Amino acid sequence: MSMPPNSNNQITFHENTAQKDGLPILFSNHGSNPFGRYHFLTEKAEWKGKLLDVSALRFVPQHHRRQKLFLHVYYEAYGGFVFSWGPQLSQHKKATEEACPQQSVLGNFQVEVRKKMRNHEKKEAIEISSSSKKKKAANQSVLLCCKIFFSESRSRAPLDAIERAARLDPETVIVNKFEDRAYNRTRFTLVSYVIHDSTGSAIYSPLQQTVLAMVEAAYGTINLEQHAGTHPRLGVVDDIVLHPLARASLDEAAWLAKAVATDIGNRFQVPVFLYGAAHPTGKALDSIRRELGYYRPNFMGNQWAGWTMPEILSVKPDEGPTRVSRARGITMIGARPWVGLYNVPIMSTDVSVARRIARMVSARGGGLPTVQSLGLVHGENSIEIACMLLEPNRVGGDRVQSRVEMLAAQEGLDVETGYFTDSSPEMILDKYLNLISANRAE
């Protein structure tokens, strides 16, 4: 990509520019400073001798590990882009290669900037940027929520590394984090917006690169062979699920889930299984988990430790290789309507009782419709009925609580009040809007 001295606000892409879906890719890093050293408003883009609608160009953020500012791409109200250039141009190629290795499907490119913006051009860019902020505010009504489950909660270093990666892009907000030391499992809840092209198709969300940065941090700091806990898991990054929020649709959640799955499978060579709306036939998460032996403990009858499955999977993943890294395991990625996670503690250490009660609570065992449940050891003095409420507006935590209390009473056991491990969609949306407003005010 180059900017000749007399370009008249037109950008020309080289033949070897990285592509996706037949269109050029722009790499960007959304930093906190909206006006870098160089700015250009482009109304036209030329590629392979043809003029392109710039609103259709693909752009993907790449974060340099030292968080230095490189190329910025801002989508503007006129259907064009403002390009900002950060520190030293000579560092860009190296930074891009570090952020996007050769085996990545995204590829690499170089940028040349050959003129500074004149004062009247800067004024125009500032005016358009103001219009852009209004447009971005409108985009806040199309939001996705991403929940990522990591197989670690007892070591601070991995969790700190993952959280640092999650905070690289201020356009992605951590709205919740739930750590369970007994299960040795942590979940991050993130929210960000979706941008669409001129046809209405989703083309970009800051969540994509944030999730990949978190996944990379997890693989660099967690070894599944050294992990043990009383909650089932199949991978370091055990599950990633996308939920639509506000005016977003399930199709948009599925689009991002599939994009992330492709990235993880290709870049990290980890087998990925899709579920829900991200799967071609809508295959359920629990069905895939049963096929892979997710629910069978392999240590002391009630724990999951290390990796004991064959290194060559008998079930073909949707993305990535069939050979499994024992250190990383496999990953599930899906898109589905909102799911409630509700756990009920029981004062007992008998896991067989927990499993019996869980079976009678779940829809599969003839219990409550749209409820899936597990009976698990939770700490030294209690067991837990861990429930997934597939339609929480139909069957909520109150009905689960009553059912568990009734069944536990038949066993002569006391039950504590259950708890949701995450906030409601409404509370998450409110928290996101408050946090993103605070971030932009800084």
matplotlib code that plots the C-alpha trace (Angstrom):
import matplotlib.pyplot as plt

x = [0.0, 1.5, 0.6, 2.3, 2.8, 0.0, -2.5, -5.5, -6.7, -6.5, -4.7, -3.2, -2.7, 0.2, -0.4, 1.0, -1.3, -2.8, -6.3, -9.4, -12.5, -10.9, -10.4, -7.3, -6.7, -5.6, -4.0, -4.8, -4.1, -6.8, -4.8, -6.0, -4.7, -7.1, -4.6, -1.2, 1.7, 0.2, -3.4, -5.0, -8.7, -9.2, -12.3, -11.0, -9.0, -7.4, -6.4, -5.3, -6.3, -9.8, -11.4, -12.9, -15.7, -13.5, -16.4, -15.9, -12.2, -11.3, -9.3, -7.9, -6.3, -2.9, -1.5, 2.3, 3.3, 5.1, 1.9, 3.7, 1.5, 1.7, -0.9, -4.4, -7.4, -10.6, -13.9, -15.4, -18.9, -18.2, -17.6, -13.8, -10.9, -8.6, -5.1, -2.9, 0.7, 2.4, 6.1, 8.9, 7.9, 11.0, 9.6, 6.3, 7.3, 9.0, 6.0, 3.6, 5.5, 5.7, 2.0, 1.1, 3.5, 4.0, 1.7, -1.1, -3.8, -3.7, -0.3, 1.9, 2.4, 4.4, 3.3, 4.9, 3.9, 5.2, 3.7, 2.4, -1.1, -1.5, -3.4, -6.7, -6.6, -6.1, -9.1, -11.2, -10.0, -10.9, -14.4, -14.9, -13.6, -16.3, -18.9, -17.3, -17.7, -21.5, -21.4, -19.5, -22.0, -24.7, -22.7, -22.9, -26.4, -24.9, -22.9, -21.5, -20.7, -17.8, -17.2, -13.9, -13.2, -9.6, -8.3, -6.5, -7.3, -4.6, -1.7, -1.6, 1.0, -1.1, -4.3, -2.4, -0.9, -4.4, -5.9, -3.2, -3.9, -7.6, -6.9, -4.7, -7.6, -9.7, -12.6, -13.0, -14.2, -13.9, -17.2, -16.7, -14.2, -15.1, -12.4, -13.1, -10.1, -11.7, -12.5, -9.2, -11.1, -11.6, -14.0, -13.6, -16.7, -16.0, -18.1, -17.5, -19.2, -19.6, -19.0, -20.8, -20.0, -22.3, -24.3, -25.0, -22.6, -20.5, -16.8, -15.1, -15.2, -12.4, -13.3, -11.6, -8.1, -8.6, -9.7, -6.7, -4.3, -5.8, -5.6, -1.9, -1.2, -2.9, -1.0, 2.2, 1.6, -0.6, 0.3, -2.7, -0.5, 0.2, -3.5, -5.9, -9.3, -12.8, -14.5, -14.3, -12.2, -10.6, -8.2, -6.3, -8.8, -11.7, -14.7, -15.4, -19.0, -20.5, -23.9, -25.7, -26.5, -28.7, -29.6, -27.0, -28.2, -27.2, -25.9, -23.4, -22.3, -21.9, -19.8, -17.3, -17.3, -16.3, -13.7, -12.1, -12.2, -10.4, -7.7, -7.1, -7.0, -4.6, -2.4, -2.0, -2.6, -5.2, -8.3, -11.5, -15.0, -17.9, -21.3, -24.7, -25.3, -21.6, -22.0, -23.4, -26.1, -26.4, -24.8, -25.2, -22.2, -23.0, -23.3, -19.7, -18.4, -19.9, -18.3, -14.9, -15.2, -15.5, -17.7, -15.5, -13.1, -9.6, -8.2, -9.4, -12.9, -13.8, -11.0, -9.7, -5.9, -3.4, -4.3, -5.2, -7.1, -5.4, -3.2, -5.0, -8.7, -11.2, -13.7, -12.6, -12.5, -14.1, -10.9, -7.3, -5.4, -6.6, -3.4, -3.7, -1.0, -1.0, 0.0, -2.9, -5.7, -8.7, -11.1, -14.9, -16.2, -19.9, -22.6, -25.9, -28.6, -28.0, -27.3, -27.4, -24.9, -26.3, -24.6, -26.1, -23.8, -24.8, -23.3, -21.8, -18.6, -20.4, -20.0, -22.2, -25.1, -24.3, -24.4, -27.7, -29.3, -27.8, -29.3, -32.8, -32.4, -31.5, -33.8, -31.9, -32.7, -36.4, -36.0, -36.4, -36.7, -33.9, -31.6, -28.2, -26.5, -23.4, -22.7, -19.2, -16.9, -16.4, -13.7, -13.1, -16.5, -19.1, -20.4, -22.2, -24.9, -23.5, -26.3, -26.5, -29.9, -30.4, -33.5, -33.2, -36.3, -38.3, -36.6, -34.6, -32.4, -35.4, -36.8, -33.4, -32.9, -36.3, -35.7, -32.2, -33.5, -36.3, -34.0, -31.3, -33.9, -34.7, -31.1, -31.1, -28.7, -28.6, -28.5, -27.0, -28.4, -27.2, -25.5, -25.1, -21.5, -22.2, -24.5, -27.6, -27.5, -29.1, -26.5, -23.6, -24.9, -25.1, -21.7, -20.2, -21.7, -20.5, -17.0, -16.6, -17.8, -15.2, -12.4, -13.2, -13.4, -9.8]
y = [0.0, 3.4, 7.1, 8.9, 12.7, 13.5, 10.8, 13.1, 11.1, 7.8, 4.7, 2.1, -1.5, -3.6, -6.9, -8.8, -7.2, -9.8, -10.8, -12.2, -13.2, -11.7, -8.2, -6.5, -6.6, -3.6, -4.2, -1.6, -1.0, 1.1, 3.2, 5.7, 8.7, 9.3, 11.7, 10.3, 11.9, 11.4, 11.4, 10.9, 10.8, 8.5, 8.5, 6.0, 2.9, 1.2, -2.5, -4.5, -1.6, -1.3, 1.2, -0.3, 0.8, 1.4, 0.4, -3.1, -3.4, -5.9, -4.5, -6.5, -5.1, -6.4, -5.6, -5.4, -7.1, -4.0, -2.0, 0.5, 2.6, 1.6, 1.9, 3.2, 2.8, 4.7, 4.0, 7.4, 8.8, 9.4, 5.8, 6.3, 5.8, 8.1, 6.5, 7.5, 6.6, 6.2, 6.0, 4.7, 3.5, 1.1, -0.9, -1.7, -4.7, -6.4, -5.6, -7.0, -10.2, -10.6, -10.1, -12.1, -15.1, -16.5, -19.5, -17.1, -16.8, -13.1, -12.5, -9.4, -6.1, -2.9, 0.7, 3.8, 7.3, 10.1, 13.3, 15.0, 16.3, 20.0, 22.1, 22.2, 18.5, 18.0, 20.2, 18.1, 14.9, 16.3, 17.3, 13.9, 12.1, 14.0, 12.6, 9.2, 9.2, 9.6, 6.7, 4.6, 5.5, 4.1, 0.9, 0.4, -1.0, -4.0, -5.8, -9.3, -10.9, -13.4, -15.8, -17.6, -20.5, -21.2, -24.2, -22.3, -20.4, -21.3, -19.5, -15.7, -15.4, -17.0, -15.2, -11.9, -12.5, -13.3, -10.2, -8.0, -9.4, -8.7, -5.1, -4.3, -2.9, -0.3, -1.0, -4.5, -4.4, -7.0, -6.9, -9.8, -12.4, -15.5, -17.6, -21.0, -22.3, -25.7, -26.3, -24.7, -22.8, -19.1, -17.4, -14.0, -12.1, -9.6, -7.2, -5.2, -4.0, -5.3, -3.3, -4.1, -3.5, -1.7, -4.9, -5.3, -8.2, -8.3, -7.7, -6.6, -6.8, -5.8, -9.0, -11.2, -10.0, -9.6, -13.2, -14.4, -12.4, -14.0, -17.4, -16.9, -15.7, -18.9, -21.2, -19.5, -19.9, -22.9, -26.6, -28.9, -31.9, -30.1, -29.1, -30.8, -29.9, -31.2, -29.7, -31.4, -29.8, -30.8, -27.9, -25.0, -22.8, -25.1, -23.2, -19.9, -18.9, -15.9, -14.4, -11.6, -8.5, -5.5, -5.5, -8.1, -11.3, -14.9, -14.8, -12.2, -14.2, -17.3, -15.2, -14.2, -17.7, -19.2, -16.6, -17.1, -20.9, -20.6, -18.4, -20.7, -23.8, -22.3, -20.1, -22.3, -25.7, -26.7, -28.8, -26.8, -28.1, -25.7, -25.9, -24.2, -21.6, -21.7, -25.4, -26.2, -28.4, -26.6, -29.5, -29.2, -28.6, -31.5, -33.9, -33.1, -33.3, -36.8, -38.0, -36.8, -38.2, -34.8, -36.0, -38.9, -38.1, -39.7, -39.2, -40.4, -40.9, -37.2, -35.2, -34.4, -34.3, -34.0, -35.4, -39.0, -39.1, -40.4, -37.9, -38.6, -37.7, -40.2, -37.4, -34.9, -31.3, -28.4, -26.5, -27.3, -30.7, -34.1, -34.5, -33.0, -31.2, -32.7, -29.3, -27.4, -29.9, -29.0, -26.1, -25.7, -22.6, -21.8, -19.2, -19.5, -17.4, -16.4, -19.2, -18.9, -20.8, -21.5, -23.6, -25.1, -26.2, -29.3, -30.0, -33.4, -35.0, -37.9, -37.3, -40.2, -38.4, -35.2, -37.1, -38.8, -35.4, -33.8, -36.5, -35.9, -32.1, -32.2, -32.5, -35.5, -37.3, -36.4, -33.3, -29.6, -28.8, -26.9, -27.6, -29.5, -30.3, -32.0, -33.3, -32.2, -32.1, -28.5, -28.1, -30.3, -30.2, -29.8, -31.0, -28.8, -29.2, -27.1, -26.2, -24.7, -23.0, -23.0, -20.9, -18.9, -16.9, -20.2, -22.1, -19.9, -20.3, -20.4, -23.5, -25.2, -24.2, -25.7, -28.9, -29.4, -28.7, -31.3, -34.0, -33.3, -33.4, -37.0, -37.8, -36.0, -33.3, -29.5, -27.2, -23.7, -20.9, -21.2, -18.5, -17.4, -17.2, -14.2, -11.2, -11.0, -9.7, -6.4, -5.9, -6.8, -4.3, -1.6, -2.3, -2.3, 1.1, 2.6, 1.2, 2.1, 5.7, 6.0, 4.6, 7.1, 10.0, 9.4]
z = [0.0, -0.9, -0.7, -3.6, -3.3, -5.8, -4.9, -4.5, -1.5, -3.3, -2.0, -4.2, -3.0, -4.3, -6.1, -3.1, -0.5, 1.9, 0.9, 2.5, 0.5, -2.5, -1.1, 0.4, 4.2, 6.2, 9.5, 12.2, 15.9, 17.6, 20.0, 22.5, 20.5, 17.6, 15.8, 15.1, 13.2, 9.8, 8.7, 5.3, 4.4, 1.5, -0.6, -3.2, -3.2, -6.2, -6.3, -9.4, -11.6, -10.2, -7.9, -4.8, -2.4, 0.6, 2.9, 1.6, 2.5, 5.2, 8.1, 11.0, 14.1, 15.1, 18.5, 18.9, 22.1, 23.3, 22.6, 20.4, 18.0, 14.3, 11.6, 12.6, 10.4, 11.3, 9.5, 8.7, 8.1, 4.4, 3.7, 3.7, 6.1, 8.0, 8.2, 11.1, 11.3, 14.7, 15.6, 13.4, 10.0, 9.8, 12.7, 11.1, 9.0, 12.0, 14.3, 11.8, 11.3, 15.1, 15.5, 12.4, 11.8, 8.3, 9.0, 9.7, 7.1, 7.4, 5.8, 6.0, 4.1, 4.2, 4.2, 2.7, 3.8, 1.6, 2.8, 5.9, 6.2, 5.5, 8.1, 6.1, 5.6, 9.3, 10.0, 7.6, 9.3, 12.7, 11.5, 10.0, 13.1, 15.1, 12.7, 13.1, 16.9, 16.3, 14.0, 16.5, 19.2, 16.9, 16.5, 20.3, 19.7, 17.8, 20.5, 21.1, 24.4, 24.5, 27.4, 27.4, 29.9, 30.8, 32.6, 35.4, 38.5, 41.0, 39.5, 39.2, 36.4, 33.6, 34.6, 34.8, 31.3, 29.9, 31.4, 30.1, 26.6, 27.1, 27.9, 24.9, 22.9, 24.7, 22.4, 24.1, 27.7, 30.4, 32.1, 34.4, 35.6, 37.6, 39.2, 40.8, 42.7, 43.5, 39.8, 38.7, 36.1, 35.2, 32.9, 31.3, 30.0, 27.3, 25.2, 22.1, 18.9, 15.4, 12.2, 8.9, 5.3, 2.8, 2.3, 6.0, 6.5, 9.6, 8.7, 11.9, 15.7, 18.1, 20.0, 17.3, 17.9, 21.7, 22.0, 19.9, 22.1, 25.2, 23.7, 22.8, 26.3, 27.7, 25.5, 26.5, 30.2, 30.9, 30.3, 30.3, 31.3, 34.6, 35.2, 37.6, 38.9, 39.7, 36.7, 33.3, 30.6, 27.3, 26.7, 28.1, 26.3, 27.0, 25.7, 23.8, 23.4, 21.6, 22.6, 20.8, 22.9, 22.2, 18.5, 17.4, 15.9, 16.3, 12.8, 13.8, 16.8, 14.6, 12.1, 14.8, 16.4, 13.0, 12.4, 15.7, 15.2, 11.9, 13.5, 16.4, 14.3, 11.7, 13.9, 17.0, 15.4, 17.9, 17.0, 17.3, 17.4, 16.5, 18.2, 18.2, 15.5, 14.5, 13.5, 10.0, 11.5, 14.9, 16.8, 20.6, 22.8, 25.1, 22.2, 21.1, 24.6, 25.0, 21.8, 23.2, 26.7, 28.4, 31.2, 32.3, 35.2, 34.8, 38.3, 41.7, 40.3, 40.6, 39.0, 35.6, 35.4, 32.5, 29.1, 28.7, 25.4, 22.2, 20.5, 17.2, 17.4, 16.2, 15.6, 12.9, 14.2, 12.3, 12.3, 13.0, 12.9, 14.2, 16.1, 19.6, 21.6, 25.0, 26.5, 24.8, 24.2, 22.1, 22.1, 21.7, 20.1, 19.6, 19.2, 21.0, 22.7, 26.3, 28.7, 32.5, 34.7, 38.1, 40.8, 44.0, 46.9, 48.9, 52.3, 51.5, 50.2, 48.4, 44.7, 43.9, 45.6, 43.6, 40.3, 41.2, 42.1, 39.0, 36.8, 38.2, 37.8, 34.2, 31.2, 30.0, 33.2, 33.2, 35.3, 34.4, 30.7, 29.0, 32.0, 31.8, 35.1, 36.5, 40.0, 41.0, 44.0, 45.1, 47.7, 50.7, 52.3, 49.7, 46.4, 43.8, 41.2, 38.3, 35.9, 32.5, 31.9, 28.1, 28.3, 31.6, 31.0, 30.8, 33.6, 36.0, 39.0, 41.4, 39.9, 39.9, 43.5, 44.6, 42.7, 44.2, 47.7, 47.3, 46.0, 48.6, 51.4, 50.3, 50.9, 54.3, 53.1, 53.6, 50.6, 50.4, 48.3, 44.7, 42.7, 39.1, 38.0, 35.7, 35.5, 33.5, 29.9, 31.0, 33.7, 31.4, 28.8, 31.4, 32.8, 29.3, 28.4, 31.6, 31.2, 27.5, 28.3, 31.0, 28.8, 26.1, 28.5, 29.7]

ax = plt.figure().add_subplot(projection="3d")
ax.plot(x, y, z, "-o")
ax.set_aspect("equal")
plt.show()
